[in-house]
Amino acid sequence: MRVIRIAEVDIVPIDTATPIPGWTGGPVRRTRQPILPEGASKHFNSSIVNFEKGATTGWHVHKSDQILVITAGVGMVANESEEQEVTVGDVVHILEGENHWHGAKKESYMSHITITAAE
C-alpha cells in the first residue's frame, strides 16, 4: 500500500497540445503531476493534469477507457457529437477509442485526475 500526498507530487511540464479548431487563446499550456509514476502499477496510469485558462488537449483517443475526476476550476469535455461543461466533483467516463478533447474554459483554470489502463 502507498499513500500519495498530492501536494508533494512533482509538477512536470507537458508539451503544448494542438489547439482544437476555433481556439484563439494562444499557446496551450498544461502541467502534469504523476500520481502513479511510470512502472508504479502494472494495470493503471494516473496523473493530475493542470490546464491554464482556456488550455485544452487536442483531439485524441486512448487504447483503454479513461476516467477524469475534475478537482479544480471549470472545463469542457467533448466528443464528436457533444460538448459538456464540467466542474469540481464531476466524473467523466470516456470509452476506449472515443475521439475526444478536454480542458479549461476560457475564463477558468481546470485540473483533473486522469486514470487509464497501463499499456
N, C-alpha and C positions, 0 to 999 in steps of 0.2 A: 504494500500500500504506500501511496505517496500523497502528501498534501502539498498543493501548489498555491502559493500566495500571489495573486495576480499583480499586486503592487511590486513584487520582486522579480517578475518576468521581464527579461531584457526586451527592449524595443528595437526592432530591426527595420530599416527602410525597405520598401518594396519598389521595384522598377515601376515607372509610370505605366498606366494602362492605356489602351486605345480608347479614346472617348467614344461614347455612344453617339449615333447620328443626332445632330442638332445641339450637341454640347458646346457651350460658349464660355465655360468657366476657366479656361486656361489649362495649365498642366494638371494632370490627375495625380494627386499626392496621397499616398497611403503609407501606413506602417503596419508591422505585424509583431505580435507578441506570441512566440511559440509556446503554447501551454504544454504540448507534448513534443519535445524536440525530436528531430528525425531519429528513428530507431528506438524510441522510448516505448512504443506499442507495436505489436505485430498486426493489430487489427484496425487501429484508428489514427487519424491525423486530427489535431485540434489546435487552433490558434485564435487569438483575438485580432481582428483586423480593425484598424482605426482609419477612418476616412476624414479628410479635411472637408470644409464646407464645399458642397457641390461635387465632390470627387466620387466617381463610380468605378466599377470594374468595366471592362469591355464585355461584349457578348462572349460567352464561353459555355462549355459543357464539362461535366465530370464523369468519370468512369464508375462512380457509385452515387447513391443518393447523398444529398448534402442537407445538413440541418444548420440553420442560422438562428442564434438567440440574440436579439437586439438588447444591448446593455447600456447604450447611451445615445442620446440625440434622436433625430427623426430622419428616416431614409425612405428609399423606394426599392422595391423588388419588381422585376418584370420578366415575363417570358414572351414568347412570340404572339400571344393572344391577349395579355392583360398586364397592367401595372397596378401595384398597390402600395400605399403608404404604410410604413412600419415605424413603430416606436418602442420605447423601453418595455420589455416584458413580452413582446411578440416573438413567436417561434415560427420559422418558415421551413417547410419541407419541400425540397427541390428534388425531382426524380432524376435518376441516372439518365444521362444523355439529353436532358431537357436544356435547350438553348435558353440562356437567361443572363441577366445582369443585376447588380445590386450596388447600393451606395448611398451617400448622404444627399439630402435635398440641398438646393442651392443656398438656403439661409441657415443650414444647420450642420454641425459635425454629426458623425454617426459611428458607433462601434458595434461590432457583433462578434460573438463566439461562433466559429465555424467548426463543424465536425463532419469528416468524410471517412470512408474506408481507406486504410493504407493500401497502396498499390504494390 
